[in-house]
């Protein structure tokens, strides 16, 4: 998937998404939630707080 495609899913610009990937800026909570939902993993998994990708519901 390209950065442009992911940025469209997250409703941000490709440049902003590129900044997230490079770690130049912190990812806002609402974007973390969208990423977790898209990849069907927990936000804690994305943040490296757990090795378990499953979402708790």
GIBEL-V838802 format. One record per pair of residues at least 4 apart in sequence whose C-alpha atoms are under 8 Angstrom apart, sorted by the first residue. I is the first residue (numbers start at 0). GAP is how many residues later the second one is. If there is no record, write none. Layout:
BEGIN
i=I gap=GAP
i=I gap=GAP
END
This chain:
BEGIN
i=0 gap=4
i=0 gap=5
i=1 gap=4
i=2 gap=4
i=2 gap=11
i=2 gap=14
i=2 gap=15
i=3 gap=4
i=3 gap=9
i=3 gap=10
i=4 gap=4
i=5 gap=4
i=5 gap=8
i=5 gap=11
i=6 gap=4
i=6 gap=5
i=6 gap=6
i=6 gap=7
i=6 gap=9
i=6 gap=10
i=7 gap=4
i=7 gap=5
i=7 gap=6
i=9 gap=21
i=9 gap=24
i=9 gap=25
i=11 gap=4
i=11 gap=5
i=12 gap=4
i=13 gap=4
i=14 gap=4
i=15 gap=4
i=16 gap=4
i=17 gap=4
i=18 gap=4
i=18 gap=5
i=18 gap=6
i=19 gap=4
i=19 gap=5
i=19 gap=6
i=19 gap=7
i=26 gap=4
i=26 gap=5
i=27 gap=4
i=28 gap=4
i=29 gap=4
i=30 gap=4
i=31 gap=4
i=31 gap=11
i=31 gap=14
i=32 gap=4
i=32 gap=10
i=33 gap=4
i=34 gap=4
i=35 gap=4
i=35 gap=5
i=35 gap=6
i=35 gap=7
i=35 gap=10
i=36 gap=4
i=36 gap=5
i=39 gap=14
i=39 gap=15
i=40 gap=4
i=40 gap=5
i=40 gap=12
i=40 gap=13
i=40 gap=14
i=41 gap=4
i=41 gap=11
i=41 gap=12
i=41 gap=13
i=41 gap=14
i=42 gap=4
i=43 gap=4
i=43 gap=5
i=43 gap=6
i=44 gap=4
i=44 gap=5
i=44 gap=6
i=44 gap=7
i=44 gap=8
END
